[in-house]
Amino acid sequence: MSEAPESPAAETLPHDDHTAEHVAAHVRKYVMVGVTLLTFTAITVALSYVNFGTMKANIAVALLVATFKAGLVAAIFMHLSAEKRLIYRILIFTGFFVLGLFWLTYLAWYNPIVR
């Protein structure tokens, strides 16, 4: 009993990521992220009218919302959610650098020499 071998062309065909279903899934994801960003922009505007007690608390809340939105943009639109280790190492370094800049701002607010 001899079985007919499969055609070699079937084995060498590249996997096509550009099918209609695949593109539709990406578009759906991007639209959902866009709607989320618009929603959090509206939340940012609404929170700008709320007084959280001090100016520093207002800035902290605004930075939290902005950090969430920036993380969403970086993960989805900049495709960081599917990157390799080197990108994450650079991203962690950048995060520490930003935290250092935030710390310098904090120190400038509480500088006893100037006050």
TABEL-V248245 format. One line per field, one symbol per residue. ss: DSSP state (2 for helix, 1 for strand, 0 for the rest). phi: phi as a letter, one per 40 degrees, with the letter a starting at -180 (. if undefined). psi: psi as a letter, one per 30 degrees, with the letter a starting at -180 (. if undefined). Layout:
# TABEL-V248245
ss->???
phi->???
psi->???
This chain:
# TABEL-V248245
ss->0000000222220000000222222222222222222222222222200000002222222222222222222222200222002222222222222222222222222000000
phi->.bcccccccccccccccbcccccccccccccccccccccccccccccccccchbccccccccccccccccccccccccfccbcccdccccccdccccccccccccccccbccccc
psi->jkkkklkfeefgklkjggleeeeeeeeeeeeeeeeeeeefeeeeeefffkjgeleeeeeeeeeeeeeeeeeeeeeeeghffglaeeeeeeeeeeeeeeeeeeeeeeeeehjfee.
